Amino acid sequence: MSQIALPLVWPADPRDDEFLVSPSNERAVQALDRWATWPVMTSLLVGPRKSGRSLLARIFAAKSGGTIIDDASSRPEDELFHAWNRAQVERRPLLLVADMAPPAWDVALPDLRSRLSATPLAEIGPPDDPLMHALLEREFGRRSLDARPDLIEWLVARIERSHVAVIRCVDALDQEVMERRKRLSIPLARTTLAQAALITTSPEP
């Protein structure tokens, strides 16, 4: 697959709440954008917390006219069963959003289990380097913090590669900057995030 140099927004829109697209999630975006080719009128969207899966689902619903069921693994199984069947009868796409897909998500109802096994899967993976850069830049921007490119590079190399880690990291730095009234810098980030156990210790500057 060709690599996307910089994350894009989907759909193209200048608002900062649009879904950022990079190679780590572009297959999921493409799968939802091509809902008319699904083998059945239902799809599963799975991904880690804070990965934007609910936002992606809402964009999908707006574009397709379909319906979504968020946190599907916690919903009553008979509700999901009837929603799946209704989507096929009405030819209206249904998107089920969950942390994981079956069998990791245990389904007791045999009829639902068989239907979900025939349901296409769209999966959001852990953020890659381009997306980590873009997420950090966006989170710092939302807090009006001046994060220089060298700090972004330093963070990408050291924090956990996850959407949750990005938010926790920026939250910790935001609080430290406000409390100490210091400029955001690599030394400040090293001390703050090491104390919060949000980075691995490294002898590098």
C-alpha positions as CSV (number, residue, x, y, z in Angstrom):
1,M,0.0,0.0,0.0
2,S,1.3,3.5,-0.8
3,Q,2.1,5.5,2.3
4,I,0.4,8.8,3.0
5,A,3.1,11.3,3.8
6,L,0.8,13.4,6.1
7,P,-2.5,12.6,7.7
8,L,-5.5,13.9,5.8
9,V,-9.0,14.7,7.1
10,W,-12.0,12.8,6.1
11,P,-14.1,14.2,4.7
12,A,-12.0,17.2,3.6
13,D,-13.0,20.0,5.9
14,P,-11.1,22.7,7.8
15,R,-12.8,21.9,11.1
16,D,-10.4,20.4,13.7
17,D,-12.8,17.7,14.8
18,E,-12.6,15.8,11.5
19,F,-11.2,12.3,11.4
20,L,-7.4,12.3,10.7
21,V,-6.5,9.6,8.1
22,S,-3.1,7.9,7.8
23,P,-2.0,4.5,6.7
24,S,-2.9,3.1,10.2
25,N,-6.6,3.7,9.6
26,E,-7.1,4.4,5.9
27,R,-8.4,0.8,5.2
28,A,-11.2,1.4,7.8
29,V,-12.1,4.7,6.1
30,Q,-12.1,3.1,2.7
31,A,-14.3,0.2,3.9
32,L,-16.9,2.6,5.3
33,D,-16.7,4.9,2.3
34,R,-17.5,1.9,0.0
35,W,-20.5,0.7,2.0
36,A,-22.5,0.0,-1.1
37,T,-20.2,-2.9,-1.9
38,W,-20.6,-4.6,1.5
39,P,-21.7,-8.3,1.1
40,V,-24.3,-7.6,3.8
41,M,-25.8,-4.3,4.9
42,T,-23.9,-4.4,8.2
43,S,-20.2,-3.8,9.1
44,L,-18.2,-3.9,12.3
45,L,-15.9,-1.0,13.2
46,V,-13.4,-1.8,15.9
47,G,-10.4,0.1,17.3
48,P,-8.7,1.3,20.5
49,R,-10.1,3.8,22.9
50,K,-9.8,7.5,21.8
51,S,-9.0,6.4,18.2
52,G,-11.9,8.4,16.8
53,R,-14.0,5.4,16.0
54,S,-17.3,7.1,17.2
55,L,-16.4,10.2,15.2
56,L,-15.7,8.0,12.2
57,A,-19.0,6.2,12.7
58,R,-20.9,9.6,12.8
59,I,-19.3,10.7,9.6
60,F,-20.2,7.4,8.0
61,A,-23.9,7.8,9.1
62,A,-24.0,11.3,7.7
63,K,-22.5,10.3,4.4
64,S,-24.5,7.0,3.9
65,G,-27.8,7.7,5.7
66,G,-27.1,4.6,7.7
67,T,-27.5,3.9,11.4
68,I,-24.8,3.2,14.1
69,I,-24.8,1.2,17.3
70,D,-21.9,2.4,19.5
71,D,-20.4,0.2,22.2
72,A,-22.2,-2.7,20.6
73,S,-20.6,-5.4,22.7
74,S,-22.4,-4.1,25.8
75,R,-25.8,-3.9,24.1
76,P,-28.4,-6.7,24.5
77,E,-27.8,-9.4,21.9
78,D,-31.4,-9.6,20.8
79,E,-31.3,-5.9,20.0
80,L,-28.2,-6.4,17.8
81,F,-29.8,-9.4,16.2
82,H,-33.0,-7.5,15.2
83,A,-31.0,-4.5,14.1
84,W,-28.8,-6.7,11.8
85,N,-31.9,-8.3,10.2
86,R,-33.7,-4.9,9.8
87,A,-30.7,-3.5,8.0
88,Q,-30.9,-6.3,5.4
89,V,-34.6,-5.9,4.9
90,E,-34.5,-2.1,4.7
91,R,-31.2,-2.0,2.7
92,R,-30.0,0.7,5.1
93,P,-26.4,0.2,6.2
94,L,-25.8,-0.5,9.9
95,L,-22.4,0.0,11.6
96,L,-21.7,-1.7,14.9
97,V,-18.9,-0.1,16.9
98,A,-16.9,-2.0,19.5
99,D,-13.5,-2.4,21.1
100,M,-13.0,-5.8,19.5
101,A,-14.6,-8.1,17.1
102,P,-15.9,-11.6,17.9
103,P,-14.6,-14.1,19.1
104,A,-12.7,-11.7,21.4
105,W,-16.1,-10.2,22.0
106,D,-18.0,-13.2,23.4
107,V,-21.4,-13.7,21.7
108,A,-23.8,-16.2,23.3
109,L,-26.7,-16.0,20.9
110,P,-26.0,-18.5,18.1
111,D,-28.0,-16.7,15.4
112,L,-26.3,-13.4,16.2
113,R,-22.9,-15.1,16.2
114,S,-23.4,-16.6,12.8
115,R,-24.5,-13.2,11.4
116,L,-21.5,-11.4,12.9
117,S,-19.2,-14.0,11.4
118,A,-20.5,-13.0,8.0
119,T,-20.2,-9.3,8.7
120,P,-17.2,-7.4,7.2
121,L,-14.7,-5.8,9.6
122,A,-13.2,-2.3,9.5
123,E,-10.3,-2.0,12.0
124,I,-8.5,1.1,13.2
125,G,-4.9,0.2,14.2
126,P,-2.5,1.9,16.5
127,P,-1.3,5.3,15.2
128,D,1.7,5.3,13.0
129,D,4.4,8.1,12.9
130,P,2.5,10.5,10.7
131,L,-0.7,10.2,12.8
132,M,1.2,10.5,16.1
133,H,2.7,13.8,14.8
134,A,-0.7,15.1,13.7
135,L,-2.5,14.0,16.9
136,L,0.2,15.7,19.1
137,E,0.1,18.8,17.1
138,R,-3.7,19.0,17.2
139,E,-3.9,18.3,21.0
140,F,-1.3,20.9,21.7
141,G,-3.1,23.4,19.4
142,R,-6.4,22.8,21.2
143,R,-4.7,23.9,24.4
144,S,-2.9,26.8,22.8
145,L,0.5,25.3,23.7
146,D,3.5,26.2,21.6
147,A,5.0,22.8,20.8
148,R,8.0,23.1,18.6
149,P,8.8,20.4,15.9
150,D,11.8,19.1,17.9
151,L,9.6,18.4,20.9
152,I,7.0,16.6,18.8
153,E,9.8,14.4,17.3
154,W,11.1,13.7,20.8
155,L,7.7,12.7,22.1
156,V,6.9,10.5,19.1
157,A,10.1,8.5,19.8
158,R,9.3,8.0,23.5
159,I,5.6,7.8,24.4
160,E,3.4,4.8,24.0
161,R,2.1,4.4,20.5
162,S,-1.6,4.9,21.3
163,H,-4.3,7.5,21.1
164,V,-4.8,7.5,24.9
165,A,-1.1,8.1,25.5
166,V,-1.2,11.2,23.3
167,I,-4.0,12.7,25.3
168,R,-2.5,11.8,28.7
169,C,0.9,13.2,27.6
170,V,-0.5,16.5,26.5
171,D,-2.8,16.8,29.5
172,A,0.3,16.3,31.8
173,L,2.3,18.9,30.0
174,D,-0.5,21.4,29.9
175,Q,-1.0,21.1,33.7
176,E,2.8,21.4,34.3
177,V,3.1,24.5,32.1
178,M,0.2,26.2,33.8
179,E,1.4,25.4,37.3
180,R,5.0,26.3,36.8
181,R,4.5,29.0,34.2
182,K,7.4,27.7,32.2
183,R,7.9,27.4,28.4
184,L,7.1,24.0,26.9
185,S,10.4,22.3,26.2
186,I,12.1,19.0,25.9
187,P,13.7,19.2,29.4
188,L,10.4,20.1,30.9
189,A,8.7,17.2,29.0
190,R,11.4,14.7,30.1
191,T,11.0,15.5,33.8
192,T,7.2,15.8,33.7
193,L,6.5,12.7,31.7
194,A,9.1,10.5,33.4
195,Q,7.6,11.3,36.8
196,A,4.2,10.4,35.4
197,A,5.6,7.2,33.9
198,L,4.4,8.3,30.5
199,I,7.8,7.8,28.7
200,T,10.6,5.3,28.9
201,T,13.8,6.7,30.4
202,S,16.5,7.3,27.8
203,P,20.1,8.6,28.0
204,E,19.5,10.7,24.9
205,P,18.8,14.4,25.2
